[in-house]
């Protein structure tokens, strides 16, 4: 017997729908803290910006004999980029958590099914053993009956 649990699928869809607004709220709340803003939004935002510009520079150098124009990024722009990174991270963590929970649920379900299967196999083996014992007993009873019939026939034939 295989059970599907549609509530988990609905919860999965629900989480997918609410993840983006929740992550925006988390980032907005976090961006109000100067320490969080500096270490978790500003620094990753600047790092991402530098990384993105480095990749663009490498691509431009391939296309032309490179201009080397390094631009500085404002703190506001870096915080905005950091906020986007934070939102994507929150969304990823929430959806990854849902996937892990779904995987654990499926593992539990398959373990329950395997246990039931093993119980059924054990029951069938026990029944097969009982049937074999009864067949052996039946064979012995048939042999005994045959022997008794022979003795009765001999005793009837011996009497005049």
N, C-alpha and C positions, 0 to 999 in steps of 0.2 A: 504494500500500500504506500503510495507516494503522495505526500501532502505538499501543496504549494501554499505559500503564505503571502497573499496579495498585499497585505498591509505593509510588508517590508518594501515592496516595489513602490507603493504609494509614498512611503516615507522617503525613499530614495529620490523620487521626483520632487517631493516637497522640499527636501534639502537643496536640491539643485536650483529650485526657484528662489529660495530665500538666502542663499549663500552670498550673492553679490551685495544685497543691501546690508546684510549683517557685517560683511567685511568692510564696507564703506563706513559703517558706524564705528567699528573697532578702530579703524585708521583715524577717523575724525576724533574720536575720544583720545587716542594715543597721541595725535598730533598736538593736542592741547598741552601736553607735558613737555617742558623744554628739554629735559634730559632724554626722554624717549625720542623727541623730535630730532635732537642732535645725533644720537648714536644709532637709532633704528630707521630714521627716514633720511636725514641729511647725508650721512656718510655713505649708505648704500646707493642713494640717488646720485651722488657725485661719482662714485665708483662705476655705476652702470653707465653714466654719461661718458666718462672717460673711455670705458671699454667700447661703447658704441662708436665713439669718434675714432678710436684706434682702428676699428674694423673698417670704417668708412675711409680712413686715410690709406689703409692698405689697398682697398679697392680702387681708390683714386690714383694711387701710385702705379697701379697696373695699367690704368687707362691713359694717364698722361705723366709727363715728367714733373712730378708732384710739387704742388704748392704746399707749403707747410704753414697752415694757418690754425694755430691752436686757439680755441675760444674758451674763455672762462664761463662757468655757469653760475647764475645767481642762486642764492640760497633758496629763494622761493621756488624756482624751477627744479632745483635738486630735491626739495621737500615734496614737490608734486610727483616727480619721478619715483622717489622713495615710497610715497603713498601708493602709487600704482603697483610697485613691486610688493609692498606689504599686502595689498588687496589680493593680488594673485597668489601670494604665499598662503594667506588665510583660506582662500577658495581651495587651493590644492590640498592643504592639510585637512579641511573638512571633508572633501570628496575622497581623499585617500583613507580617512578614518571610516567612512561609509563602506568603501570597498573592503577594508580589512574586516569590518564587522560582518559584512555579507559573506565573505570567504569563511570566517569562523562559523557562521550559521550553517553554511553548506557542508563544512567539515563535520559539524555536529550531526547534521541530518544524515550524512552518508555513514557516519559511525553507528548511528541508531539502526539504520537499514542493514548494515553489515552484521550487527549484533542479532537482529531478528532473523537474518538469513542463517547465521550460524546456529541459532536455537532451532530453527526449522530443520536444518541438516542433522543436528544431533537427535532430534525427535524421530526423524525418518530412519536414522541408523539404529536407534533403539527399537523401533517398530520392526525393522528388517531382522534384527537379532531375535526378537520375540517370535516372529513368524518362522524363522529357521529352527528355533528351539521346538516350536509346536509341530513343525513338519517332521523333525527328527523323532519326537515323541509319538507322533502319528505313525511313522514308519515302524517304530518298535512295537507299538500296539498291534499294527497289522501283522508283523512277524509273529508276535505272541499268539494272536488269533489264529493264524495259519497253523502254527504248531499245535495248538489246542484242537483245532479241527482235525488235523492228521491223527492225533492221539485218540480222539473220539471215533474217528473212522476205523482205526485199527482195533479199538476195543469193541466196536459193533461187529466188525468182521470176524473177530476171534470167537465171539459167543455163538454157540450153535442154536 
